[in-house]
C-alpha cells in the first residue's frame, strides 16, 4: 500500500511541476523567504507567451515544513 501511495504522490508532483515549468520560466534559486518561520521560498519567474509577464511564485517546501512541524520549540 505504501508503494502505491508513493508512486501516486510522485506522479501528482510531476504533473503539477510540469504545468508550472510549461507556463513559466522560473529562476533556479529563490530571491527571498517569506511568511511565518520563513517557510515560503519566493522565486522570480516570467510567464511564457506574448507579454512575458513578470511574477513571483511562492512555494512551500515540504522539507522546511516537516522540519518545523517536528521542532519541539515550534
Secondary structure, DSSP 8 states (H G I E B T S, - for coil): -HHHHHHHHHHHHHHHHHHHHHHEEE-SS-SEEESGGG-EEEEEEEE-SSS--EEEEEEE-HHHHHHHHH-TT-
